[in-house]
Amino acid sequence: MSHDSPHDRVADAVHEGRPVEAQYVRQGRSGVRILLLLVVSAGAAAVLLLGLWLVTNGSFAALEPTSDEKAAEAQAFDAPVTADAPTTSTGEPTPPPAGTTPNVNATTTP
């Protein structure tokens, strides 16, 4: 007895002009192998992300300032604000007196 291959059955049907059965022309195999690959890949990605989270979780907590550091930072904002330009008593800016500031827009001649 000779081996009956799917190729022979398809070739015979094509030569005889009759339809080919679907079971002989399907491509690929069942999805068990690809499903296994997807499950293993998803599991590896989950383990990798969990590992990265465990490694970096402690370092982020160390960056949080202590309550003493927070209090020192808050005191820096309690200092009175001084104007760095001439202002009126209401806080409006005033032009500086003439001749006291350099003219930064003046043209220079060589």
C-alpha positions as CSV (number, residue, x, y, z in Angstrom):
1,M,0.0,0.0,0.0
2,S,1.2,3.4,-0.8
3,H,1.1,6.4,1.5
4,D,-2.0,8.5,0.9
5,S,-0.8,12.1,1.2
6,P,-3.1,15.2,1.2
7,H,-1.2,16.6,-1.8
8,D,-2.2,13.5,-3.9
9,R,-5.8,14.0,-3.0
10,V,-5.8,17.7,-3.8
11,A,-3.9,17.1,-7.1
12,D,-6.3,14.3,-8.1
13,A,-9.3,16.6,-7.4
14,V,-7.8,19.5,-9.4
15,H,-7.0,17.3,-12.4
16,E,-10.5,15.8,-12.4
17,G,-12.1,19.2,-12.1
18,R,-14.0,18.5,-8.9
19,P,-13.9,20.6,-5.7
20,V,-11.2,20.1,-3.2
21,E,-12.2,19.2,0.4
22,A,-11.6,22.0,2.9
23,Q,-9.6,19.7,5.2
24,Y,-6.9,19.4,2.6
25,V,-6.4,23.0,1.8
26,R,-6.4,24.6,5.2
27,Q,-3.2,26.3,6.1
28,G,-1.5,25.8,9.4
29,R,-2.3,23.8,12.4
30,S,-4.5,24.2,15.4
31,G,-3.7,27.2,17.6
32,V,-2.4,25.3,20.6
33,R,1.3,26.1,20.0
34,I,0.6,29.8,19.4
35,L,-1.7,30.0,22.4
36,L,1.1,28.4,24.5
37,L,3.6,31.0,23.2
38,L,1.2,33.9,24.0
39,V,0.6,32.6,27.5
40,V,4.3,32.1,28.2
41,S,5.2,35.6,26.8
42,A,2.5,37.3,28.8
43,G,3.7,35.5,32.0
44,A,7.3,36.5,31.3
45,A,6.2,40.2,30.7
46,A,4.2,40.1,34.0
47,V,7.1,38.7,35.9
48,L,9.5,41.2,34.4
49,L,7.2,44.2,35.3
50,L,6.7,42.9,38.8
51,G,10.4,42.5,39.3
52,L,11.1,46.1,38.0
53,W,8.4,47.4,40.3
54,L,9.9,45.6,43.3
55,V,13.4,46.9,42.5
56,T,12.3,50.5,42.0
57,N,9.6,50.8,44.7
58,G,12.0,51.4,47.5
59,S,14.1,54.0,45.7
60,F,11.0,56.2,45.1
61,A,10.1,56.1,48.7
62,A,13.6,57.3,49.6
63,L,13.1,60.4,47.5
64,E,10.3,61.7,49.6
65,P,11.5,64.5,51.9
66,T,11.1,64.1,55.7
67,S,8.8,66.3,57.7
68,D,11.8,68.3,58.9
69,E,12.9,69.0,55.3
70,K,9.4,69.9,54.4
71,A,9.2,72.4,57.3
72,A,12.5,74.0,56.3
73,E,11.3,74.4,52.7
74,A,8.0,76.0,53.9
75,Q,9.9,78.5,56.1
76,A,11.8,79.7,53.0
77,F,8.5,80.9,51.5
78,D,7.6,82.8,54.7
79,A,10.3,85.5,54.1
80,P,9.0,88.9,53.2
81,V,9.1,89.7,49.5
82,T,11.2,92.7,48.4
83,A,10.8,94.5,45.1
84,D,13.7,94.3,42.7
85,A,12.6,97.3,40.8
86,P,11.3,100.8,41.8
87,T,7.6,100.6,42.9
88,T,5.0,103.0,44.3
89,S,3.5,102.5,47.8
90,T,0.7,100.4,46.2
91,G,3.2,98.1,44.4
92,E,2.9,99.6,40.9
93,P,6.1,99.8,38.9
94,T,7.6,103.2,38.3
95,P,10.2,104.2,35.7
96,P,13.7,104.5,37.2
97,P,15.1,108.0,37.5
98,A,16.8,109.3,34.3
99,G,20.5,108.7,34.1
100,T,20.7,105.9,36.7
101,T,20.3,102.9,34.5
102,P,22.3,102.0,31.4
103,N,20.6,102.1,28.1
104,V,20.8,98.5,26.9
105,N,19.2,99.3,23.6
106,A,21.6,102.0,22.6
107,T,23.5,101.6,19.4
108,T,27.2,101.2,19.6
109,T,29.5,102.8,17.0
110,P,32.8,101.2,16.2
